[in-house]
Amino acid sequence: MNQLRDGDYRPDGAGGFLQSTGAQEALDRALFLLTVRRGSFALLPELGSRLDRLAQERPSAREAMGASYAAEALAGEEDLEVTGAAWEESSRQLTVFLNWKGEHLSAAVTL
């Protein structure tokens, strides 16, 4: 998978693009799926997450709903499991905890 930074592919300095592999590739895919709003691609309406709806939830429910929305968005990712989430109200950031082939990863999404 090509690496992204601020929505653009990262150049490798030789006319190509940097590639992600292993755990970094799984994390890059997860971040992409978590930040894309579900339904924003007409041909792939199930792609992405509903994390944009967290603002409509009670603050006390945002952590649990964030984990649920993340699990829904990542359901098709083989070997990637959502193990929990943490919501930080002041920064409006959801950190999603993941397990990829026994390796613990985390993806932070600011809403």
HELIX and SHEET records of a PDB file:
HELIX    1   1 GLY A   22  THR A   35  1                                  14    
HELIX    2   2 LEU A   51  GLN A   56  5                                   6    
HELIX    3   3 PRO A   59  ALA A   61  5                                   3    
HELIX    4   4 ARG A   62  ALA A   73  1                                  12    
SHEET    1   A 2 LEU A   4  ARG A   5  0                                        
SHEET    2   A 2 ASP A   8  TYR A   9 -1                                        
SHEET    1   B 3 LEU A  80  GLU A  88  0                                        
SHEET    2   B 3 GLN A  93  TRP A 100 -1                                        
SHEET    3   B 3 GLU A 103  THR A 110 -1                                        
END                                                                             
